[in-house]
Amino acid sequence: MSATTTAGAPRLHGRPTGGRWSKVPAVTAGFWAVKILTTGMGETTSDYLARTLGPVPAVAGAAVLLAAALYAQARADRYRPAVYWAAVVMVSVFGTMAADVAHVALGVPYAASAAVFALALAAVFGLWRRLEGTLAVDTVRGGRREVFYWAAVLATFALGTALGDLTAATLGWGYLPSGLLFAALIAVPALGHRVLGLPPVLAFWWAYVLTRPLGACFADWAGVSRQRGGLDLGTGPVSLVLAAVIAAAVVRLTVEARRLDRTTV
């Protein structure tokens, strides 16, 4: 399997990763764009729900919706954009809450939670690699590999949330500077693959982790108050705008997936 880079992040080539061959989408520029949008929406939606409903009802509700979304994804016979991206959105919301609850409710420093989530992600990758022989996403076609895939996705969201809050809050760099930092860092795996021959699977997951703090920092910057260094647009309105953009993108992806299915019959 060969790889190139698209929009500063790895793109896997070879057999298509959408349509009938896989339950996850092809890794293209569109994939990275929607992924970053979901990370931003997850951040602001989590903050809005926790503040509006209270932490306990928000976490409980998010857990139920996450379970429902993952069940629908598990039942799907192939990659279906609406089902897949709904699951990603709920993983984003719940992953954010997991990191925030560890910090706010349990008093765990972001540096410590980031280390714990990194170890959890490493454990998922290690077990996945040992049992399945590969971490390539274009081999995710259901069964045990899909379970490992979503466990890794959830861990990356929690880890990315902790990293973003670590730089923005604990280190005091603020949301916009942190967003710019992660925007620069996400180019590292792409350049590493192109220049140094970094394996495409490693480059993919490295970039995947970084999309979380990248999207979250910019979303927070747009939503939080000016006293906190933001634009004060409100987490609710920012969440609604991001949801509308994601919905429009998913409609387009659905049309493209159906076109692919027709051409590969």
GICORVEN-V616759 format. One record per helix or strand. SS is the DSSP state (helix for helix, strand for strand). FROM is the first residue (numbers start at 1). TO is the last residue. If there is no record, write none. Layout:
# GICORVEN-V616759
ss=SS from=FROM to=TO
ss=SS from=FROM to=TO
This chain:
# GICORVEN-V616759
ss=strand from=3 to=6
ss=strand from=9 to=12
ss=helix from=19 to=21
ss=helix from=29 to=53
ss=helix from=55 to=75
ss=helix from=81 to=104
ss=helix from=110 to=132
ss=helix from=137 to=139
ss=helix from=143 to=170
ss=helix from=175 to=196
ss=helix from=200 to=223
ss=helix from=226 to=228
ss=helix from=235 to=263
